[in-house]
Amino acid sequence: METFELVVLYICAGVLSVSLLLTMFRMAIGPNSIDRVMSLDTISATAQCGVALYIAWTLDTTPIPVVLVLALIGFLGSVSVARFRVPDSNVVPVGHSAVETGSAAGQAAAHSMPSATKKSEGEKNGQ
């Protein structure tokens, strides 16, 4: 390989390493589960880029199925977590009781939804 190509590959490897470290830091301090899931998806994409960089470095195309499997696993993981994720708003903050946080939200939701079993005034009067 030429010197220019090696310099570009070293720069790409360095950028991927920094990206991986920052993403791991974000996963560790993420305030909610969505931040952690997105950082896990970013780690999967970084791993795909790392394998692609290896392919470019060695000029060997046999690891291409690994990139495809990493892409599929990352996609399925993100979709499954998004499908079955419980919202973080159900978590009771430290120092608050469940009655304080849950009852007001439950009453507001109950009053804002129309009841299907209630009859209108016209149906009650026989009109």
N, C-alpha and C positions, 0 to 999 in steps of 0.2 A: 504494500500500500504506500501511497505517497504521504508525504509529511502533512499536507493540508488535510487529507482525509483522516489521518490519525488525530490531528488536533481537534477536528470537528467531533470525532467519536469520543475523545476524552472530555470535551466540553459537554456533550450530551450526557455522558455518564455522570459527570458532576452535577448537572442540573437535575437529573433523575434522583440522585442521592439526596440532594437538598430538598427536593419535592417530597420524597418519601419521609424524611425526618420531620418536615413541617406538617405533613398529613398525620403522622403518628402523634405528634404533639397535639394537633387538633382533636384527634380521637380521644386522647387522654383527658383533655380539659373541656370537651364539648358540653355545653350546658343542658342539652336534651338529646333524646335518642335519634332524632333526625340528623343532627350534626355527626353523630357517631356512625350512622349508616352511610351518610354521604362520604365520610372519610374512609370507610371501608371500601366503598365503591371506587374512590380515588386510588386507594392502594392497589386494588385489582387492575385498574387502568395503568398505573405505574409499572406493575409487574408485566403487563402486556408490552408496554414500551421497552422495558428492560430486556425481555426476550427478543423483541424486534431489533433492539440495538445489538444483541449478541449475534443475531442472524446477519446483520449488516457487517459486524466486525469480523466474523469468521467466514462469511460467504457460504455458509452451510444452511440449506433450506429444510433440513429434517425437523427442526423444532416448530414449524408452522402449525401443526395440529395442537401444540401446547398453547399457542396464542389463541386459537379458536376455542379451546376448552376453557381457558381463563376468561374469555369474553362471555361465554355461555354461563359459566358459574357466577360471574359478577352480575350479569343481567338477571338471572333467576333469583339470586340472593336479594337484589334490590327490589324486585317485583314482589317477592314473597314477604319481605319485611314491610313494604308499603301496604300490602293487602291485609296483613294481620296485625298491624301496629295498633296499640292502644294509645290514645292521646295522652300527652304528658300533663294535661290540665286536670286529670283525675287524681294526681298526686297531692296529698295534703301537705302544705308547708309546715315546717317545724314550728311548734309553738301555737298552732291553731288546732281546734278540735274539728272533727268531721261534721259535727252538727252546724258549726258556724259556716263552713265553706260549702257543704253539700246541700243544706236545706234552702238557702237563698237561691242557688242555681236551679235546684229541682222545682221550687215554687215558681220561679220565673218561666221555666220551660213549660210547666203545667198550665200556666195562665195564658201563655202565648199560643198554644196549640188549640185549635178548635176541636171540640168533642164531637165525635160522629154519633154518639148515642143521644145527645140532647136534641129535643124537638124544637123547631122554631115556634114562635108565637102563633103563626097561622095554622100549623098542624095541631097545636093544643086546642084551639078554638073550633076545630073542625072545618076550616076553610080550605 
